[in-house]
Amino acid sequence: MVHTCVWSYLFEFFQQANQTGSSNAMELEGAKRCFLFLQSVGLSVATFVSDLHRGIAKWIRKFQPKTTHFFDIGHFARSVNKK
């Protein structure tokens, strides 16, 4: 059976920006906590979708090499329209 987890800031409510130093760092920490939680209950993350956060993309490449990372098309489209 294949399970799909789409990042939707589900785990960010466990923290506050003052715990990580900034809202940017909070987003990366939320992604890390999401992975840790899912792995602790025996799930592996095959695909992960996030906004255009470069820190999350780098962290997934480095520490979760079996996970395919995609950017959310809505965030991507808005960034292209701004240019």
C-alpha contacts under 8 A as a table, 3 or more apart, distances in Angstrom:
res1	aa1	res2	aa2	distance
4	T	45	V	7.39
4	T	46	A	7.35
4	T	47	T	6.86
5	C	45	V	6.98
5	C	47	T	7.10
5	C	48	F	6.66
6	V	47	T	7.72
6	V	48	F	5.95
6	V	49	V	5.52
6	V	50	S	7.77
7	W	10	L	6.96
7	W	31	A	7.85
7	W	48	F	6.44
7	W	49	V	5.47
7	W	50	S	5.70
8	S	50	S	7.51
9	Y	12	E	5.34
9	Y	13	F	7.72
9	Y	27	E	7.93
9	Y	30	G	7.22
9	Y	31	A	7.99
10	L	13	F	6.93
10	L	34	C	7.92
11	F	14	F	5.97
11	F	30	G	5.70
11	F	31	A	7.58
11	F	33	R	6.96
11	F	34	C	5.94
12	E	15	Q	5.87
12	E	16	Q	7.92
12	E	26	M	7.32
12	E	27	E	6.97
12	E	29	E	7.98
12	E	30	G	4.83
12	E	31	A	7.94
13	F	16	Q	7.38
15	Q	19	Q	6.60
15	Q	26	M	7.43
15	Q	30	G	7.80
16	Q	19	Q	5.48
16	Q	20	T	7.26
16	Q	26	M	7.15
17	A	20	T	5.44
17	A	21	G	5.77
17	A	22	S	5.07
17	A	23	S	5.15
17	A	25	A	7.69
17	A	26	M	5.69
18	N	21	G	5.12
18	N	22	S	6.65
19	Q	26	M	7.86
20	T	23	S	7.69
20	T	25	A	5.82
20	T	26	M	5.62
20	T	29	E	7.57
21	G	25	A	6.60
21	G	26	M	7.55
22	S	25	A	5.26
22	S	26	M	6.15
23	S	26	M	4.79
23	S	27	E	6.36
24	N	27	E	5.42
24	N	28	L	6.90
25	A	28	L	5.27
25	A	29	E	6.18
26	M	29	E	5.02
26	M	30	G	5.99
27	E	30	G	5.04
27	E	31	A	6.39
27	E	56	I	7.99
28	L	31	A	5.15
28	L	32	K	6.32
28	L	53	H	7.98
28	L	55	G	6.49
28	L	56	I	5.51
29	E	32	K	5.03
29	E	33	R	6.14
30	G	33	R	5.10
30	G	34	C	6.09
31	A	34	C	5.00
31	A	35	F	6.34
31	A	56	I	7.04
32	K	35	F	5.24
32	K	36	L	6.17
33	R	36	L	4.96
33	R	37	F	6.00
34	C	37	F	5.25
34	C	38	L	6.20
35	F	38	L	5.25
35	F	39	Q	6.00
35	F	45	V	7.35
36	L	39	Q	5.21
36	L	40	S	5.98
37	F	40	S	5.05
37	F	41	V	6.56
38	L	41	V	5.42
38	L	42	G	6.56
38	L	43	L	5.25
38	L	44	S	6.86
38	L	45	V	7.63
39	Q	42	G	5.02
39	Q	43	L	5.00
39	Q	44	S	5.81
39	Q	45	V	7.87
40	S	43	L	7.36
45	V	48	F	6.86
45	V	67	T	5.98
46	A	66	K	6.73
46	A	67	T	4.71
46	A	68	T	6.10
47	T	67	T	5.46
47	T	68	T	4.72
47	T	69	H	5.84
47	T	70	F	7.50
48	F	67	T	6.84
48	F	68	T	6.21
48	F	69	H	4.84
48	F	70	F	6.24
49	V	69	H	5.87
49	V	70	F	4.81
49	V	71	F	5.51
49	V	72	D	5.89
50	S	53	H	7.21
50	S	56	I	7.95
50	S	69	H	7.73
50	S	70	F	6.61
50	S	71	F	5.18
50	S	72	D	5.51
51	D	71	F	5.42
51	D	72	D	5.25
51	D	75	H	5.75
51	D	76	F	7.57
52	L	71	F	5.92
52	L	72	D	7.38
52	L	75	H	6.58
52	L	76	F	6.83
53	H	56	I	5.60
53	H	57	A	6.63
54	R	57	A	5.03
54	R	58	K	6.17
55	G	58	K	5.16
55	G	59	W	6.07
56	I	59	W	5.07
56	I	60	I	6.10
57	A	60	I	5.30
57	A	61	R	6.27
57	A	69	H	6.84
58	K	61	R	5.14
58	K	62	K	6.18
59	W	62	K	5.17
59	W	63	F	5.76
59	W	64	Q	7.33
60	I	63	F	5.39
60	I	64	Q	4.70
60	I	65	P	6.52
60	I	67	T	7.01
60	I	69	H	7.18
61	R	64	Q	5.90
61	R	65	P	5.34
61	R	67	T	7.90
62	K	65	P	6.26
64	Q	67	T	5.56
65	P	68	T	7.69
71	F	75	H	7.44
71	F	76	F	6.74
72	D	75	H	5.53
72	D	76	F	6.26
73	I	76	F	4.88
73	I	77	A	5.91
74	G	77	A	5.23
74	G	78	R	6.34
75	H	78	R	5.27
75	H	79	S	6.32
76	F	79	S	5.21
76	F	80	V	6.38
77	A	80	V	5.18
77	A	81	N	6.23
78	R	81	N	5.09
78	R	82	K	6.32
79	S	82	K	5.26
79	S	83	K	6.89
80	V	83	K	5.45
